[in-house]
Amino acid sequence: MGYADVNGLHMYYERHGEAGAPLVLLHGGLLTIDLNFAGLIPTLAQRHQVIGVELQGHGRTADIDRSITPAALAGDVVALLDHLAIDRAHVLGHSMGAAVALELAVSHPDRLLSMVPISASVRTDGMHEDLMDPSKHATSTRMPTAEDFAAMRDAYQRLSPHPENFEKFMATLSASNADLQGWSDNQLAGITAPTLLVMGDHDFVTIEHGGLMKQLIPGSHLAVLPNTTHMTVTRRADLLLPILADFLD
């Protein structure tokens, strides 16, 4: 466990395992290393140097006066790799973390061995209508449950340097997600990192959008996990770990 001072952030990170190529884990919005990846890290650390990161305003990393964008967060990850003297790494990201992984592939391709964007989108029209229409949030089975929100709130209030700011930070993050611009067809066509796209069949992202991303990113692979929502996709260790082992090795 440690902190790296990068780009004005006092960024928290963890290292697990000593063998194999580095594998960076990037959590989703309002999540933490543990909330997103606790069920995956013990197995992944048997074959990789796993580096879990808590991004700006999340977990133990305090927020700063800067917009939360894929470009800014990707710059933080690059600075952390420099801090750790790691030239290139596999990068696995969920949701917001998947957007950061995609930005790394577009803007910092020389730092990636491969990438695994989970529950990613490259266009706002790739999101399911249940997510885009607030009137459907209360009844949609795709949305985080009350238990999910309680776990996110508890983790924020337990770990954050400013635990009183949960509601304010949640609003800030929602605004930043609404401004996601995505990437052009040309940018996605220029991705050279081996890519495994992963999503749930009941995700925020439509299965059709998963197919579009597979077409746009050269040589990419697509795994759709059955009976799986946006919040449960990284909890499906039984399905996800064998797929990751095959791809990363």
N, C-alpha and C positions, 0 to 999 in steps of 0.2 A: 504494500500500500504506500502511496506517496502523493505528493503534489508537484505539479510543474507550473512555473510562472511563464505563461505564454500569451502574447497579444493582450495583455492587461488582465488576463484571467489567472486565478489561483486554482488550477484545474486538478481535480482529484482523479487518480487512476489506480488500478490494481493490476498486478501481474500474477499469473498462475501458470505453473508448469515451466520446465526448463528445456525440453527437447523440441526439435522441429522448427518449422518456419513460424514467424510471428503472425498472430491472428488478432486483429483489433475488433472489438465488439462495441457497436454504437447503438444505444437504446433509443426507444421512441419517446415522443413528447409526454411529459409528466411522469416518466418512468425513471428507473435507476438501473444500475448494473444488476442488482439482485432481483428486482421485480421482473426484469426482462429475461435474464439469462441464468438464473440460479440452477435451473434444471439441466442446462447444457454444459456449463463450465467444467465440472469434474471430468466428464468424458473428453471434451475438447482439449483439456490441459494434458491429457495423456500423450497427445501427438503434436501439440503446438505450444508455443509460448503465447499464452492468451493474455491480452491486454484489454481490460475493461475500462471504459472511459465514461465519466459523468460530464456531460456537455454543459454549456453556459446556462446557469440558473437551475440546474438539475442536481438532485442528490446533495453531495457535499460541496459542489462547485457553486460559489455565489454568482448571482447575476451581476452584470455590469451595464453601463449606459451605452448599449449597442444593440442594433436590431439583430434578431435571431434569424439568420438566413443560412441556406445550405452553403453559400460561398464563405461566409464568416466562420461557420463551424468547421468546414473543410480546412480552412487555413489554420485553425486551432489544432486539428488532428495532425497536419503536416508539421507544425511546430513541436508537437509532442513527440512525433517520430524523430525529429532532429534532436530533441532533448534526450531521448533514449538511445541515440546513435543507431537507429534502424533505417536502413535505406529503403526497403520495400517490405510490404506486408499484405497478407490477405485481409480484407475488410468485410465484415458482416454487419449490416445495419437493419434495424426494424423501424418501419414507419418514418418518422423524422430522421432517424439514423440511416435509413435506406436512401433518403434524399441526399444526405451527406456523402454516402458511398458513391452515388451517381455523380455528384459534383467532383469528387476526387477523381473518378474515372475520366471525366470531361476535362478538368482543368489541371490535374496533377497526375497524369497517367504513369509517369516514371516512378511513382511511389507505391504502385499496386502490383501485387502478384496475381490477385484475382479479387472479385467482389461478389458478395451475396446480398443483393437488395431484397428484403423481405417486406411484403405489403407495400410495395412502392407504387408510385404513379409518376408519369411524366407529362400529364395533361390534367387539368381540372375536370375535363369531361370524362376522365377515366374513373372517377369516383362514383359509387353507387348513389342513386337518388335518395336513399334513406339518410345518407350523411349530409347531402347538400340541402335538404329540405328540413329546417328546424322543426316544422310541425310533425314530422315523422319520428323524431328522436325518441320520444317517450314510449312508443309502441314497437320500434324496430328491434329485432333480435340480433342485429349486427352491431349495435352500440355497446360500449362498456357497461357492465352491470353496476348496480349500487355497490356491490362488494369490490369491484375494480376501482371505483372512484374512492371508496373508503381506504383502500390500500395505498393509492397514490397520495391521498391527503396525509395519511399517517406517515408515509415515508418522507414526504416533504417536511412535515412538522418535526419529525425526529432527526433528520439529517441536515436540513438546510441551515446555513449560517444565519438566515433570516426567516425563521419558521412562521412568523406572523404574516408573511406576504403571499400565502398560497392563492387566495382568490385573485389578487392583483396579477400574480405571475400567470395564472391560468388564462386570464383575459389577454394578457400580452402575447402569450403563445398562440392563442386562437387567432389573433389579428395577424401574426406573422405567418401562420399556416394559410390564411385566406389570401395572402399576397404571393404564394408560391407560383412562380412563372413557368416552371418546367424547363425543358430543353428542346431545342429545335431538332428536326429530323437529321440535319447535317451533323449536329453535335453528337447525337446518339450513334449515327453511322460511323463516326470517327473513334468510337470507344474500342480500345485494343485489349483491355483486360479480359481474361476469361470470366464469363458472367453466368451465375446461376440465379435466376429470378424465382422467388418462392412466394406463394400466397395461399390463403385459405379459400375454400370454395364459398364461404359466407363472409368474405372480407369486406373492408371499406372499398376496395378496388374491385372492379368487375373482372370476371374471367376473360371477357372479350378484350379488356385493356391489357391483361397479361399477355394475350396472344399478340397484340399490337407491339408491345415492348419487345417481345421475342423477335418479331420481324425487323424492328428498327435497330436493335443492337446486334451487330454481326456475331454469328457463332454462339449466341446465348442459348441457354437451356431454361426450361420452365417447369417447375414442380408445383402442382396444385394439391394441397392437403385436404382430404375429405372431412366433412363435418367439423370444420375449423373456422373460427371467426378471427377478426383482426387481433383481438386481445389474447386469443389462445394459440396463435400460430407458433410462437416460440416456446409454448408449454408442451407442444406435441413432440416431446423428445423421442418417443417410440418411433415416430415417422421421420422426424427431421434429422436426427443424428446419423442414421445410415446414409441418407442422401448427402449430407455434408461430408461424411467420410469418403464417399465415392468421388465427390467433386474436388475436395481439397487435396486429396492424395493423388 
